[in-house]
Amino acid sequence: MSVPKAPNSTRAVHAGGPAVRANHTLTPSIAQTATYTFDNTADLEQYMRGEDPDPEREEYGRYGNPTVRELEQRVTALEGAEDGVAFSSGMAAISTAVLSLVKSGEHVVLFNDCYRRTRQLVRSVLSRFGIEHDVVPAGDLRALEAVLRPTTRLVLSEAPTNPFLYCVDLQKLSEVVKRHGRIRTLVDSTMATPINCRPLDFGVDLVVHSATKYLSGHNDVLGGVAVGAAHLVSLLRDSRGVLGTVLDPHAAFLILRGLKTLGLRVERQNTTALEIAHTLEQHPAVERVFYPLLESHPSYGVARAQMTGGGGIVSFVVRGGGDAASRVVDACRIAKIAPSFGGPETLIEQPALMSYFEASPEELERIGISPALVRLAVGVEETTDLLRDLLEALKTV
């Protein structure tokens, strides 16, 4: 498998927009409206019959918006998809997609290293509606195939996963699933971005992003996007109108603004994160480092084959346990303690305290989250400054 070529950053700046905007503005306008008007009854009836000459015309803000539509089209172009639909958050995108594709009596498979809210959706929420599930080890396609059933309708994965950055072989995943009939694959590619990997190129059915992260890139807006084949996206769009998980136009404008620098930011974060990962791997205070483009990572071969960069997240285990990890986190001066990732500011956290604070030691062990695990979300600061800050903090161990 050859390394895929990253999409041209020109798409991140221009895709999805009209050749000439209203009033000849350079940037998109914010269509800050909740509803749309019709000239007369005949005009309305023409629209309702699907005969309106303007294919982008809308009826009501929950069903669509011109600013939101431009965002959908741009991410669609970046991912090489047929269509896309935007949501109020990344979890809104995932939840709406799952509820659109699976019904009571059917079965879902999830890989175990994933965002905790996705795990809760599958294990706690779906079970209340009669949807069964299995959870298998990250990237383990044999384990996946062993649990597939005639009622299986959806396989969910992240690529890379959060927080251990495992990379499932997307092409083999697609091949395994397609051998078993009516099963869809949904990949959360938030951590990769379309700059580092395009899962649809490997046969995946749907890709979702938390646009809150790298796509918007400024830690100032919530949003989500799902892209894929037009007939699948239409199901999600219909469900969005019912569930009300629509993205507001001002948020769409902010994400569109952020997308313009996506390629520049991700390339910088790729470079910095790899250098930090190499440095941490040699540090005596660090027990283990998780980064997909380190040869020590279990997914190194897969990552090299299907990614053009390793992303901006580096996870590592500090020697000395949770207290030692807390001292490192507290001693950082540039990296701020906060959840999320993908923005210009470097963020740092202990997942056991930030994401899994309510979990018991037994639950943490079952999930595989060590109290000494630290997740560093690299921003766009100078690499030398971030390294200096981190190395100084490690002196506290």
C-alpha positions in Angstrom: 0.0 0.0 0.0 1.5 3.3 -1.0 1.3 6.4 1.2 -1.7 8.5 0.2 -1.1 12.0 -1.0 -2.4 14.7 1.3 -5.2 16.9 -0.2 -4.1 20.2 -1.6 -4.5 23.0 0.9 -6.1 25.0 -1.9 -9.3 23.0 -1.2 -9.2 24.0 2.4 -9.3 27.7 1.4 -11.6 27.7 -1.6 -13.7 24.5 -1.9 -17.5 24.7 -1.5 -17.7 28.4 -2.2 -19.4 30.2 -5.1 -17.3 31.6 -7.9 -18.7 35.1 -7.1 -20.3 35.9 -3.7 -23.2 38.3 -3.2 -21.8 41.9 -3.1 -18.5 40.5 -4.3 -17.3 39.7 -0.7 -14.2 37.6 -0.4 -15.3 35.7 2.7 -18.7 33.9 3.2 -21.6 35.8 4.7 -23.3 34.6 7.8 -26.9 33.8 6.9 -28.2 34.5 10.4 -31.8 33.5 9.8 -34.2 30.9 11.3 -36.6 30.7 8.4 -36.9 31.5 4.7 -39.7 33.2 2.6 -41.7 32.3 -0.5 -43.1 34.8 -3.0 -46.5 33.1 -3.2 -48.4 29.8 -2.9 -47.3 28.6 -6.3 -43.6 29.3 -5.3 -44.1 27.3 -2.1 -45.7 24.4 -3.9 -43.0 24.3 -6.5 -40.4 24.0 -3.7 -42.4 21.3 -2.0 -42.5 19.3 -5.2 -38.7 19.5 -5.5 -39.0 21.6 -8.6 -37.4 24.8 -7.4 -34.8 26.0 -9.9 -32.4 26.9 -7.0 -31.1 23.6 -5.6 -29.7 25.3 -2.5 -32.9 26.9 -1.5 -34.1 26.2 2.1 -37.4 26.3 4.0 -36.4 26.4 7.6 -33.2 26.8 9.6 -33.3 23.3 11.1 -33.1 21.8 7.7 -30.3 23.9 6.2 -28.5 27.2 5.9 -26.3 28.7 3.1 -23.3 29.3 5.5 -23.6 25.8 6.9 -23.9 24.3 3.4 -20.7 25.9 2.3 -18.9 24.3 5.2 -20.4 20.9 4.4 -19.3 21.2 0.8 -15.8 22.2 1.7 -15.2 19.3 4.1 -16.8 17.0 1.5 -14.2 18.2 -1.0 -11.4 17.8 1.5 -12.4 14.2 2.2 -13.1 13.2 -1.4 -16.8 12.4 -0.5 -20.0 12.8 -2.4 -21.8 14.8 0.2 -21.6 16.0 3.8 -23.8 17.3 6.7 -22.8 19.5 9.6 -23.9 19.2 13.2 -23.8 21.1 16.5 -20.9 19.1 17.9 -18.8 16.0 17.1 -20.9 13.9 19.4 -24.0 15.2 17.7 -22.5 13.9 14.4 -21.7 10.5 15.8 -25.0 10.1 17.7 -27.1 11.2 14.7 -25.1 8.9 12.4 -25.6 5.8 14.6 -29.3 6.5 15.2 -29.7 6.9 11.4 -28.1 3.6 10.6 -29.1 1.2 13.4 -32.5 0.2 14.8 -33.8 -2.0 17.7 -32.8 -5.6 17.4 -29.6 -4.9 15.5 -25.9 -5.0 16.5 -23.0 -2.6 16.7 -19.3 -3.2 17.1 -16.9 -0.7 18.6 -13.1 -0.8 19.1 -12.2 -0.3 22.8 -9.8 2.6 22.6 -12.0 5.5 21.8 -13.5 8.7 23.1 -15.4 7.9 26.3 -18.6 9.6 25.2 -18.7 7.3 22.1 -18.2 4.3 24.4 -21.1 5.6 26.6 -23.3 6.1 23.6 -22.8 2.5 22.4 -22.7 0.8 25.8 -25.3 2.7 27.8 -27.6 4.7 25.5 -28.1 2.3 22.6 -28.8 -0.6 24.9 -31.9 1.2 26.2 -33.3 1.1 22.7 -32.7 -2.7 22.2 -29.5 -2.3 20.2 -26.8 -4.8 21.1 -23.0 -4.3 20.9 -19.6 -5.9 21.2 -16.4 -4.1 22.1 -13.2 -5.5 20.6 -9.5 -4.6 21.1 -8.3 -1.6 19.0 -7.4 -2.5 15.5 -7.9 -6.3 16.1 -9.7 -7.3 12.9 -9.7 -11.0 13.8 -11.6 -10.2 17.0 -13.9 -7.9 15.0 -14.7 -10.7 12.5 -15.4 -13.1 15.3 -18.2 -11.0 16.8 -19.9 -10.0 13.6 -23.5 -11.3 13.4 -26.3 -11.4 10.8 -27.8 -8.5 12.7 -24.6 -6.4 12.7 -25.2 -3.1 10.9 -22.4 -0.8 12.0 -18.7 -0.9 12.9 -17.3 2.2 14.6 -13.6 3.0 14.9 -11.4 6.0 15.4 -8.2 6.4 13.3 -6.0 7.1 15.2 -7.7 6.3 18.5 -7.9 8.4 21.6 -5.8 8.4 23.7 -3.4 5.6 22.6 -3.3 6.5 18.9 -3.8 3.0 17.5 -4.4 3.0 13.7 -6.7 0.3 12.4 -5.9 -0.9 8.9 -8.7 0.9 7.1 -8.5 -1.1 3.9 -8.6 -4.4 5.6 -11.4 -3.2 7.9 -13.4 -2.3 4.9 -12.7 -5.7 3.2 -13.7 -7.6 6.4 -16.9 -5.7 6.8 -17.9 -5.9 3.1 -17.6 -9.7 3.2 -20.5 -9.8 5.7 -23.2 -8.0 3.8 -25.2 -5.1 5.1 -22.7 -3.6 7.5 -21.6 0.0 7.4 -18.2 1.4 8.6 -18.1 4.7 10.4 -14.6 6.2 11.2 -14.0 9.1 13.5 -11.1 10.8 11.8 -10.9 13.8 14.1 -7.4 13.1 15.2 -6.1 12.5 11.6 -7.9 15.3 9.8 -8.2 15.0 6.0 -4.7 16.4 5.8 -3.2 13.2 7.3 -5.6 10.6 6.2 -8.8 10.2 4.1 -10.6 7.0 5.2 -13.0 7.0 2.3 -10.0 6.3 0.0 -9.7 2.9 1.7 -13.4 1.9 1.4 -14.9 3.3 4.6 -18.5 4.3 4.3 -18.8 7.4 6.5 -16.3 9.7 8.1 -17.1 12.0 11.1 -15.1 14.9 12.5 -15.4 16.9 15.7 -15.0 20.2 13.9 -14.3 21.6 17.3 -10.8 20.3 17.0 -8.4 20.7 14.1 -11.0 21.8 11.4 -11.9 25.0 13.3 -8.5 25.0 14.9 -8.9 27.9 17.4 -10.6 26.4 20.5 -13.5 28.8 20.2 -16.4 26.9 18.6 -18.3 23.6 18.7 -19.2 21.6 15.6 -19.3 18.3 13.9 -19.3 17.0 10.3 -20.1 13.7 8.6 -19.3 12.9 5.0 -19.6 10.0 2.7 -21.8 8.6 0.0 -24.8 10.8 -0.9 -27.5 8.2 -0.1 -26.0 7.7 3.4 -25.5 11.4 4.1 -29.2 12.0 3.1 -30.3 9.6 5.9 -28.2 11.7 8.4 -29.6 14.9 7.1 -33.1 13.7 7.5 -32.4 12.6 11.1 -30.8 15.9 11.9 -34.0 17.6 11.0 -35.9 15.4 13.5 -33.3 15.4 16.2 -32.4 19.1 15.9 -28.7 18.5 16.0 -28.1 21.3 13.5 -25.1 23.6 13.4 -25.7 27.3 13.7 -24.5 29.6 10.9 -22.1 31.7 13.0 -20.3 28.5 14.2 -20.2 27.4 10.6 -18.5 30.7 9.6 -15.9 30.2 12.4 -15.1 26.7 11.2 -14.8 27.8 7.6 -12.4 30.5 8.8 -10.3 27.9 10.6 -10.3 25.5 7.7 -8.3 28.0 5.6 -5.2 27.4 7.7 -5.8 23.6 8.3 -3.0 22.4 6.2 -0.4 24.9 7.7 -1.4 24.1 11.2 -1.5 20.3 10.9 1.8 20.2 9.1 3.4 22.2 12.0 1.7 20.0 14.6 2.8 16.9 12.8 6.5 18.0 12.9 6.4 19.2 16.5 4.6 16.2 17.9 7.0 13.8 16.2 10.0 15.6 17.6 8.5 15.7 21.1 7.6 12.0 20.8 11.2 11.0 19.9 12.6 13.2 22.8 10.2 11.7 25.4 11.0 8.2 24.3 14.6 8.7 25.3 13.8 10.4 28.6 14.4 8.4 31.8 11.3 9.9 33.5 9.1 8.5 30.8 8.0 4.8 30.9 6.3 4.7 27.5 5.3 6.9 24.6 2.3 6.5 22.3 2.7 8.2 18.9 1.8 6.4 15.6 5.0 7.3 13.7 7.3 5.9 16.4 8.7 2.5 15.5 7.8 1.3 19.0 4.1 1.9 18.4 2.1 -1.2 17.6 0.4 0.6 14.7 3.6 2.0 13.2 3.4 -0.1 10.0 -0.3 0.8 9.4 0.3 4.4 10.2 3.2 4.7 7.7 1.0 3.1 5.0 -2.1 5.2 5.4 -1.2 8.5 7.0 0.9 11.4 5.7 1.6 12.6 9.2 1.2 11.4 12.8 -1.0 14.2 14.1 -0.6 16.5 17.0 -1.3 14.2 20.0 1.4 12.6 22.0 0.4 10.4 25.0 3.0 9.1 27.5 3.3 7.3 30.8 5.3 9.0 33.5 7.4 6.9 35.8 6.3 7.1 39.4 2.6 6.9 39.0 -0.3 9.4 39.0 1.3 11.8 41.5 4.4 12.1 39.4 2.4 12.7 36.3 0.4 15.4 38.1 3.7 17.2 39.0 4.7 17.2 35.4 1.4 18.6 34.2 1.4 21.3 36.9 5.0 22.3 36.1 4.3 23.0 32.5 4.1 26.8 31.8 3.2 26.8 28.1 0.9 23.8 28.0 -2.4 24.6 29.7 -4.4 22.0 31.6 -7.6 21.6 29.5 -9.5 19.0 27.5 -9.8 19.0 23.7 -7.0 19.4 21.1 -6.3 20.8 17.7 -6.1 24.5 18.5 -3.1 26.8 18.4 -2.5 26.5 22.2 -0.8 23.4 23.5 -3.0 21.6 26.0 -2.1 18.9 28.6 -4.1 16.6 30.7 -4.2 13.3 32.7 -7.1 11.3 31.2 -7.7 9.5 34.5 -8.5 12.9 36.1 -10.0 14.8 33.2 -12.0 12.3 31.2 -12.4 9.5 33.7 -12.5 11.2 37.1 -15.6 9.3 38.1 -14.1 5.9 37.2 -12.9 3.5 39.9 -9.3 2.1 39.8 -10.8 -1.2 38.6 -12.7 0.5 35.8 -9.6 2.4 34.8 -7.6 -0.8 34.7 -10.3 -2.5 32.6 -10.3 0.4 30.1 -6.5 0.5 30.1 -6.1 4.1 31.4 -3.2 4.5 33.8 -3.2 7.3 36.4 0.3 8.1 35.1 -0.9 8.6 31.5 -0.5 12.1 30.2 -2.0 13.4 26.9 -0.2 16.3 25.2 -2.1 18.1 22.5 0.5 20.1 20.6 -0.3 23.5 19.4 1.5 25.8 17.0 4.0 27.4 19.3 7.8 27.1 18.6 8.9 23.5 18.9 12.0 24.4 20.9 9.9 26.3 23.4 7.5 23.4 23.9 10.4 21.0 24.3 12.1 23.2 26.8 8.9 23.6 28.8 8.2 19.9 28.9 11.8 18.9 29.7 11.8 21.3 32.6 8.6 19.9 33.9 10.0 16.4 33.7 12.7 17.4 36.2 10.0 17.2 38.9 9.8 13.4 38.6 
